[in-house]
Amino acid sequence: MAVTLIDTKSALVTGATGYIGSRLVGGLLANGWQVSVVIRPSSSQQLLQPYLHRVTCYIHDGSMDKMIRTMDSVRPAVVYHLAALASSEHKIEDVERLVNTNVLFSTQLVEAMLRCGVRNLVNTETFWQHYEGDAYNPVCLYAATKQAFLDILRYYVSTKRISAISLVLYDTYGPDDPRMKLFVLLKQTAQSKQQIDMTPGEQIVDMTHIEDVVAAYLRAGEMLLSERCEGIAIYAVTSGQRMKLRKLVELFIRETGISLQPNWGGRPYRAREVMEPWIGQPLPGWWPKIDLTTGIRDVFNKKERDK
């Protein structure tokens, strides 16, 4: 295997075809990074379209050999690992895909890093790994598979020469978000003039703007390049504006001016509903800059202001 020099501003991103991953690609490019992405053959590249002419795409066939060849070709200074299959309540047919994506693919990635002398990894976790605020208590199988890889990553960090920062994400939102997240769902329901059934709404929600999320990933990469990290440093990417779902929906309705009367209590809490998200250590040198009121106005009122 030929030895190549590592460019200190080169990045390899997994999960780049998703909303957060594609936005991270844009943020890296805007900050002068050379960006490569690993994608599956079946992945839609629609969200990557604005950046495709500036990134190098590697199609992953699922094999260890392919992952090593990709890593050897790129030799990134930092690997940003966002690829995941998420499911709050899995079906039988989801089991194999959850394990393959969240455990096998992730392990292939870090093994390839080891084989190619790539040291720095920014990993992604979910607050669903911490049901009822426990150090570890998975809400669902998805969260359990995320923790399974974290435990595997601990092995690589403790016995090999890998440095890792793991970012715990909460709920996220932002412009042009295709995901059926809370704010998008509320907006679409109002436009269809239908009623929406909600839980009683007492659970606490933590919504972070995508620009702040991307800034957290960039900060984590900078930390790995400039500071020595012992073990796996785990940090929470939190908005700092946690509030009950009822209050959050009221804020959204007020700031967007939409006409919507949620049917509170129209559906029950799901099994193992997170009523109060886990509180983790904040990422040093990073803080959210976009408050909820500003974020909601900018994201959901922009088109109306531009008309």
C-alpha positions in Angstrom: 0.0 0.0 0.0 1.5 3.3 -1.1 2.2 5.9 1.6 0.7 9.3 0.8 0.8 12.6 2.8 -2.3 13.7 4.7 -3.7 17.1 3.8 -4.5 18.9 7.1 -7.7 20.3 5.5 -9.0 17.2 3.9 -12.1 15.5 5.1 -14.0 12.2 4.5 -17.7 12.4 5.3 -20.1 9.5 5.7 -23.9 10.2 5.6 -23.3 13.1 3.2 -26.5 12.4 1.3 -28.6 13.1 4.4 -29.7 16.5 5.5 -27.1 17.1 8.3 -24.3 15.4 6.3 -25.0 17.5 3.1 -25.0 20.7 5.1 -21.7 19.7 6.8 -20.2 19.1 3.3 -21.2 22.7 2.4 -19.8 24.0 5.6 -16.5 22.2 5.1 -16.2 23.5 1.5 -17.0 27.1 2.6 -14.1 26.8 5.1 -11.6 25.7 2.5 -11.6 22.0 3.0 -11.1 19.3 0.4 -14.0 17.0 0.8 -14.6 13.3 -0.2 -17.8 11.4 0.6 -18.6 7.7 1.0 -22.1 6.8 -0.2 -24.1 3.7 -0.9 -25.1 2.8 -4.5 -28.8 3.3 -3.7 -28.4 6.6 -2.0 -30.1 9.7 -3.5 -27.6 12.4 -4.2 -30.3 15.2 -4.4 -29.2 17.0 -1.3 -25.5 16.9 -2.5 -26.3 18.4 -5.9 -25.0 21.9 -5.0 -21.6 20.4 -4.1 -21.1 17.4 -6.4 -18.8 19.3 -8.7 -16.5 20.1 -5.8 -16.4 16.8 -3.9 -15.0 13.3 -4.7 -17.6 10.5 -4.3 -16.7 7.0 -3.4 -19.4 4.3 -3.8 -19.2 1.7 -1.0 -20.1 -1.8 -2.0 -20.2 -3.1 1.6 -16.8 -4.8 1.6 -13.9 -4.2 3.9 -11.5 -4.2 0.9 -13.4 -1.3 -0.7 -13.4 0.7 2.5 -9.7 0.3 2.9 -9.1 1.3 -0.8 -11.3 4.4 -0.3 -9.5 5.4 2.9 -6.1 4.9 1.3 -7.1 7.1 -1.7 -8.3 9.9 0.4 -6.0 9.8 3.5 -8.2 12.5 5.2 -7.0 14.6 8.2 -10.5 14.1 9.7 -13.3 11.6 9.1 -16.7 12.9 9.9 -19.0 9.9 10.5 -22.7 10.7 10.2 -24.1 7.7 8.3 -26.8 5.9 10.2 -30.1 4.2 9.9 -32.6 5.6 12.4 -35.8 4.0 13.5 -37.7 4.8 16.7 -39.7 1.6 16.5 -38.1 -1.0 14.3 -39.7 -3.7 12.3 -38.4 -7.2 11.8 -37.0 -6.3 8.3 -35.1 -3.4 9.9 -32.9 -5.5 12.1 -30.3 -6.5 9.6 -30.1 -3.0 8.1 -29.7 -1.4 11.5 -26.8 -3.7 12.4 -25.2 -3.5 9.0 -25.4 0.3 8.8 -24.8 1.4 12.4 -22.4 -1.4 13.5 -20.7 -3.2 10.5 -20.2 -0.2 8.2 -19.0 1.9 11.1 -16.5 -0.7 12.2 -15.3 -1.1 8.7 -14.7 2.7 8.6 -12.6 2.8 11.7 -10.7 -0.4 10.8 -9.8 1.3 7.4 -8.6 4.4 9.3 -6.3 2.2 11.4 -4.9 0.4 8.3 -4.3 3.6 6.5 -2.8 5.7 9.3 -5.8 8.0 9.5 -6.1 9.2 13.1 -9.0 11.6 13.7 -12.7 10.7 13.8 -15.7 12.8 14.6 -18.5 10.4 15.5 -22.2 11.0 15.8 -24.4 9.7 18.7 -28.0 10.3 19.7 -29.5 11.4 23.0 -31.8 8.3 22.7 -28.8 6.3 24.1 -29.6 7.9 27.5 -33.2 7.0 28.4 -34.2 8.6 31.7 -30.9 10.4 31.8 -28.9 7.2 32.4 -25.3 6.9 31.3 -26.5 4.2 29.0 -30.1 3.0 28.5 -31.3 2.7 24.9 -34.7 4.0 23.9 -34.8 1.7 20.9 -32.8 -0.8 18.9 -31.4 2.1 16.8 -30.0 3.7 19.9 -28.6 0.3 21.0 -26.7 -0.1 17.7 -25.3 3.3 18.1 -24.0 2.4 21.5 -22.6 -0.9 20.2 -20.4 1.0 17.7 -19.4 3.4 20.5 -18.2 0.4 22.5 -16.3 -0.9 19.5 -14.8 2.5 19.0 -13.5 2.5 22.6 -11.5 -0.6 21.7 -9.8 1.1 18.7 -9.1 4.3 20.7 -7.7 2.5 23.7 -5.6 0.0 21.9 -4.7 1.6 18.6 -3.8 5.1 17.5 -7.2 6.6 16.9 -8.4 9.9 18.4 -12.2 10.5 18.5 -14.8 13.1 19.5 -18.4 11.9 19.6 -21.1 14.5 19.3 -24.5 13.7 20.8 -27.3 15.2 18.7 -30.8 16.2 19.8 -33.5 17.4 17.5 -32.4 19.5 14.5 -34.1 21.8 12.0 -33.2 24.2 9.3 -34.0 25.6 5.8 -35.0 23.2 3.0 -35.2 20.2 5.4 -36.9 17.3 3.6 -37.3 15.3 6.7 -40.7 14.9 8.3 -39.5 16.6 11.6 -41.8 18.5 14.0 -41.7 22.0 12.4 -42.1 20.6 8.8 -45.0 18.4 9.9 -46.8 21.4 11.6 -46.4 23.6 8.6 -47.6 20.9 6.2 -50.6 20.1 8.4 -51.6 23.8 8.6 -51.4 24.1 4.8 -53.6 21.0 4.3 -56.1 22.5 6.9 -56.2 19.2 8.7 -56.1 18.6 12.4 -53.0 17.0 13.9 -53.1 14.6 16.9 -50.4 15.3 19.4 -49.3 13.6 22.6 -50.2 15.5 25.8 -47.1 17.5 25.1 -45.3 17.4 28.4 -42.1 16.0 27.0 -39.1 18.4 26.8 -37.7 19.1 23.4 -34.2 20.4 22.4 -34.2 21.9 18.9 -30.9 23.0 17.4 -30.5 25.0 14.2 -28.6 23.2 11.4 -26.0 26.0 11.2 -25.1 25.6 14.8 -24.9 21.8 14.3 -22.5 22.2 11.4 -20.4 24.7 13.4 -20.2 22.0 16.2 -18.8 19.4 13.7 -16.3 21.9 12.4 -15.2 22.8 15.9 -14.8 19.1 16.8 -12.6 18.6 13.8 -10.5 21.6 14.8 -10.1 20.2 18.3 -8.8 16.9 16.9 -6.3 18.6 14.7 -5.0 21.0 17.4 -5.4 19.3 20.7 -4.5 15.9 22.1 -7.6 13.9 23.0 -7.4 11.1 25.5 -10.0 8.3 25.1 -13.3 9.3 23.4 -14.4 12.8 24.2 -18.3 12.9 24.2 -20.0 16.3 23.9 -23.6 17.3 23.7 -24.8 19.6 20.8 -27.6 21.3 22.6 -29.6 24.4 21.8 -29.7 25.7 25.4 -33.4 26.4 24.9 -35.1 23.3 26.0 -38.9 23.6 26.5 -42.0 21.4 26.7 -43.5 20.4 23.4 -46.7 22.3 24.1 -44.7 25.6 24.6 -42.5 24.9 21.5 -45.6 24.3 19.3 -47.2 27.5 20.6 -43.9 29.4 19.9 -43.9 28.0 16.3 -47.5 29.0 15.7 -47.0 32.5 17.0 -43.8 33.2 15.0 -45.0 31.7 11.7 -48.6 32.9 11.9 -50.0 29.6 10.8 -53.5 28.6 11.7 -53.3 25.3 13.6 -55.2 23.8 16.6 -53.2 20.7 17.8 -55.3 18.0 19.3 -53.3 17.6 22.5 -53.7 14.1 23.9 -55.0 12.8 20.6 -52.3 10.2 20.6 -50.5 8.5 23.4 -46.8 8.8 24.2 -44.8 6.1 22.4 -43.1 3.3 24.4 -40.1 4.7 26.2 -40.9 8.3 25.3 -38.0 10.6 26.4 -39.7 13.1 28.7 -36.5 14.9 29.7 -33.4 14.6 27.4 -30.1 13.6 28.9 -27.8 16.5 29.8 -24.3 16.1 28.5 -21.0 18.0 28.7 -21.1 20.9 26.2 -18.6 21.1 23.4 -15.7 23.4 24.4 -15.4 26.5 22.3 -18.8 26.1 20.7 -22.2 27.6 21.6 -25.5 27.9 19.7 -25.8 31.3 18.0 -29.3 31.0 16.5 -32.1 31.2 19.1 -35.4 29.4 18.5 -37.4 32.5 17.7 -34.9 33.8 15.2 -34.4 30.3 13.7 -38.2 29.7 13.2 -38.7 33.1 11.7 -35.8 32.7 9.3 -36.5 29.2 8.2 -40.3 29.2 7.9 -41.1 32.8 7.1 -38.4 33.4 4.4 -40.6 32.4 1.4 -43.4 34.6 2.6 -41.1 37.6 3.0 -39.6 37.1 -0.4 -43.0 37.1 -2.2 
